[in-house]
Amino acid sequence: MSNGMTVQYKVHFQSGRRSRKELRKGEAKPVSPGRVPRISRLMALAIRFDGLLRSGAVADQAELARLGHVTPARVTQIMNMLCLAPDIQEELLFLPLVHEGRGVPWERRVRKIVGVLDWAEQRRMWGRVASTSVA
């Protein structure tokens, strides 16, 4: 049954995965929800590396460095993040997404905190860093 109504859409064809054409309605581009901050990815990587070492999947940090095509010193920097107090690690994992630009340069600030052994002092330092970095 036709009621005489016509519906028109602008369509846009775009190459998708494996060079297939995909039909997309309208010209609007999807809005990116943001990306995970670099320090959050590094914290997750440190946890993953620790799991690989504990399970015996890799022999040592030098093997991780070879597999990751990075220097052993860089692996050590990443693994040292495991010396942070557990609540700081959790906060790093769940930092807000970065929507534009490069985001907050957390890594150098966190590296200073990692050098402190006392978790209470780490928490004080983290409080100062986090309050000045998250605007």
C-alpha atoms as one frame of an Amber mdcrd trajectory, in Angstrom:
protein
   0.000   0.000   0.000   1.468   3.327  -1.037   0.596   6.573   0.678   2.480
   8.759  -1.770   5.321   9.518   0.675   8.886   9.546  -0.622  11.907   9.096
   1.620  15.300  10.269   0.436  18.700   9.596   1.971  22.140  10.742   1.045
  24.401   7.721   0.891  28.139   7.474   1.098  30.186   4.492  -0.054  33.462
   3.891   1.711  36.017   1.104   1.521  35.727  -1.069   4.587  37.726  -4.023
   5.822  39.277  -6.109   3.084  38.397  -3.439   0.504  34.683  -4.168   0.584
  32.397  -1.278  -0.143  30.175  -0.337   2.755  26.990   1.639   2.482  26.724
   4.341   5.115  23.724   6.551   5.600  24.368  10.286   5.351  27.668  12.123
   5.380  28.180  12.259   9.155  31.339  10.717  10.503  31.110   8.796  13.768
  32.391  10.690  16.791  35.400   9.055  18.379  34.775   8.183  22.028  38.410
   9.018  22.825  41.491   6.920  23.424  43.055   5.308  26.448  45.878   7.439
  27.916  49.390   6.180  27.238  50.169   5.747  30.946  47.091   3.514  31.320
  48.292   1.323  28.455  51.766   1.137  30.018  50.301   0.136  33.395  48.292
  -2.622  31.718  51.421  -3.709  29.853  53.373  -3.934  33.114  50.667  -6.174
  34.569  50.685  -8.323  31.419  54.498  -8.614  31.485  54.351  -9.660  35.126
  51.841 -12.368  34.246  54.043 -13.654  31.439  57.068 -13.798  33.736  55.166
 -15.538  36.540  53.653 -18.131  34.206  57.023 -18.914  32.641  55.894 -17.925
  29.143  59.028 -15.757  28.959  62.273 -16.411  30.787  63.187 -12.896  31.893
  62.894  -9.181  31.193  65.637  -9.378  28.581  63.475 -11.776  26.566  60.524
  -9.397  26.904  62.736  -6.619  25.548  63.789  -8.719  22.572  60.208  -9.740
  21.809  58.953  -6.161  22.157  61.809  -4.642  20.127  62.667  -2.259  22.972
  65.681  -1.880  25.226  65.931  -3.793  28.505  65.987  -0.407  30.260  62.568
   0.449  28.804  61.138  -2.871  30.015  62.546  -2.092  33.469  60.859   1.339
  33.418  57.544  -0.284  32.563  57.920  -3.087  35.115  58.840  -0.601  37.852
  55.270   0.697  37.666  54.321  -2.459  39.573  56.071  -0.914  42.616  53.303
   1.674  42.866  50.672   1.334  45.578  47.759  -0.805  44.305  45.254   2.054
  44.498  47.517   4.267  42.364  47.856   1.452  39.815  44.064   1.202  39.681
  43.684   4.952  39.183  46.216   4.861  36.351  44.319   2.039  34.661  41.050
   3.972  34.781  42.119   7.504  33.874  39.589   9.395  31.711  39.847   8.965
  27.953  41.817  11.491  25.902  39.540  13.148  23.349  41.953  15.490  21.610
  45.611  16.351  21.570  48.327  14.366  23.262  46.813  14.248  26.721  48.574
  14.770  30.045  52.282  13.764  30.075  51.958  11.381  33.023  54.939   9.108
  32.568  57.741  11.323  33.911  55.615  12.344  36.875  54.771   8.731  37.697
  58.398   7.641  37.315  59.357   9.989  40.172  56.726   8.378  42.388  57.900
   4.861  41.498  61.288   5.628  43.047  59.711   6.061  46.480  59.322   2.813
  48.438  56.838   4.020  51.076  53.254   3.645  49.784  51.975   6.392  52.082
  54.496   8.825  50.599  53.631   7.589  47.101  49.967   8.368  47.802  50.834
  11.889  48.984  52.940  12.479  45.873  50.222  11.008  43.640  47.636  13.296
  45.241  49.704  16.327  44.324  50.362  15.104  40.768  46.788  14.029  40.100
  45.264  17.253  41.441  47.457  19.422  39.203  47.132  17.201  36.105  43.407
  16.531  35.892  41.641  19.720  34.992
